Amino acid sequence: METPDILILAGGRGTRLASLPGDLPKPLRPVNGRPFLGYLVDQVRAAGARRVVLSLAYRPEAFEEFVRQEGLETAIEPAALGTGGGLRNALPLLRSETIVVMNGDSFADVDLRLLAAVHRRRKARATMLLAEIDDASRYGRVEIDSDGAVESFSEKGESGPGLINAGVYVFHRSVVEAIPGGRAVSLERETFPSLIGGRFYGEPGAFAFIDIGIPESYAASAAFFQRTRTR
């Protein structure tokens, strides 16, 4: 069985972190003395990934030293293409039939090999990792049926517990090939809704999860990794 290639979406500027010192791209923001992105690379290496590609847009030159040290490949967007457009732009560098995609500003403490195995067992076209959290108001909810098929997405704002998009996806290559090329595309607003009803599954779990999209969660990331890396 092939080992999936992995794409990390690291093209965002991180405008909600603009109040913090410096203008580093969000995935390079330091956490406990190393780039946040380093924790994701550790995770994919532990999962046995042979090919890891970064999709870059904002200040790609800032990643050069990190890319060299980690031995990664890069797909640089000619203009900001969004999450879906960045994925489609990187497709020529991705050779496997099963492709794992990760947001470069969030971390879910899961075994990526198991997630890919579940995806294959279901013969899914796409699988989205779902985090169970106490308050989903910041993220919006994902609704699934009893078999795990994704039924709908809800807008942000409704408080209370729920399942949220944890920023880790597994795709059959054909799904990525179908994303329009040469323009900005949002996975969240365009691609995922179009997949509902077509072997698109959510895989929920109660695992440690954090994103660094806002100053409050970025500030909490140091303690988060101290807990998750020392268990």
N, C-alpha and C positions, 0 to 999 in steps of 0.2 A: 504494500500500500504506500502510495506516494506521501511525502511530507509536504504539507501545504506551504507555498510561499506566503510571506506576510508583508502587508503594506501598513505603514503607520502614517496616518494623515496628520501632518505637522505644518500645514501651510498657514494657519490662522495667525492673525496679528496679536490677538488678546487685548482688544480695546477696553474691556472691562477691568483690566489690570493696569490701565494707563496711569492711575494714581500712584502706583508704586515706582520706586526709583529705577532708572534705566529704561532701555527700549528693546530688551531682548525679546525674541519671539517666545510666545508662551511656553512651548515645550522645553525650552532651554532655561527657564527660570530655575534658580538653584533651590534644592531641598536637601538639607543636611549636608551641604557642601558639594553636591553633584547635581547635574541637570535632571529635572524631572524625567526627561526622556530616557535617562539611563536606567531607571527602574523598569520601564517598558522593555527595553532591550534585554535586560537581565531575564525578564519573564519569557520572552520569545526564544532566547537562547536555551533556557531551561526546558522549553517544550521541544527542542531539537530542530528548530528552524534552520534551514540551510541558506535560504535567500531572504534577506530583510531589506525592504525598500522604504525610503522616506519620501513622501510626497511633500514638496516644498513650494512656497509661494512668497511669503513675506520674508525678506532679508535672507535668502538662501546662503549667502556668503557667511553668515553667522554660524552656520552648522558645519563649516568645513573641517575644523579641528575634531569635533565630535565624530563626524562621519569617518575621518581617517583613523581615529583611535579605535573605533568599533568595527571597522571593516564593512560598512554599509554601502548600499547603492542609493542613488537619489534620482527622483523624477521631478524636474523643476517645471512648474507651470509657466507658460508664456505670459499669462495674466491670471489673476485670481479666479479659479474655476469652481470653488465650492467643494464640498465633500465628495459629491458624485463626479463632478468634472475632474477633480484631482485623481480619483480612483481610475477613471477611464483613461486619463492621460498617462498613468503609470502602467497600463496593461501590457505594452510591449516588453517591459522588464519582468513581468510575472509569467512564469511558464507552466505552473501547475493547473490542473483542472479544478481543484478546490483552493480557494483563496481566502485567507483570514485577513480581515481589515480591522484596525484599531484606531480609535481617536487618540491623538497625541497629547491630549490635555486631561485624560482621565485614566484611572487604574482600577481594575477589578481583579481581586486576588483569587483567580481560578486557574485550573489546569486547561490550557488551550488545546491540548491533545484530546482531552475528553470531550470538549465542546465540538471539535471537528469530527470526532467519532460519532457523536449523537447526530450531527448533521448528515453524515453519510448513511447511517442506519435508517434514517427517515426518508432517504432519497430526496432531501429537501433541495429547493433552488436557493433559498436563503434562510439563514438562522440568525436571530438577534439574541444576544445575551441580555437577560432582564434581571435587574437588581430589585430585591424586596426592601423598601425603605419605609420609615415611619411617616414621613411627610413628603409627598410627591408634588407639592404645589409648585416648586421651582422648576420642575422638569416636565410635567405632563405625564399622563399614564398610557400604558400599553395594555390593551385588553386581549386575552387569548381564550380559546375555547378549551374544552376538557381534553382535547388531543394536543394542545399546545399551538394550534394554528392561530396566527395573528388575525384578530377581527377588526380592530380599530385603534386609532390614536386619539387622545384627547388633548386639549389645549392646557397650558400651564394655568395655575391659579387655584385649583380646587385642593383644599388642604385634606390631610388624612393619609393613611397608609396606601400603598399601591405598588405596582410594578412599573419600573422605568427603564428606558433604553440605557444600558450600561456601557455603550460605546465600543462594543466588540461584536463583530459580524463574521459569518462564514458564508461565502457565495460560491455557487457553481460558476465557472468561467463564463458561461453563456449569458448570465445576468449582467456581468460587467461589460461584455461585448455589446449588449443592447442599450447601454447608457449612451445618449447622444454625445458625439465628440465635438471638440472645438468650441464649446460654450460652457458657461457656468451651469452646474446642475447641483441641486441639493438632494442628498440621500434621504434626509429626513422629510422633506416636503414634497419631493417628486418621486424618487425611486421606490421607497418603502410603501407608500400608499398604493402605487401601481401594482405591487406584488401581492397584495391581499387577495386571497382566494386561489393562489397559484403555488402551493407547497412552500409557503412562507411561515416559518415557525418562530416562536419565542421560547427560550430556555431559561426559566426562572431559577433563582437560587438566593440563599441567605449568605452572602460572602462580604468581606470587607471591600468597600468601594469609596472612591473619592474622585472628584474632579477639581481642577484648579482654576475654574472659569471666573471666579469672583475673588476679591481680596480676602474675604473671610475664610473660604475653603482653602485658598492657597496658604494662608497662615496656619491652618490646621494640618497641612500635609506633612510637616516635619514629625509631629507626634504620631500621625497615622503610620508612616513608614517605620518608625521606631517600634511600634506595636506589631505590625505585620511581618517585619523582617526578623524579629527576635522570638517569635512563637515557637 
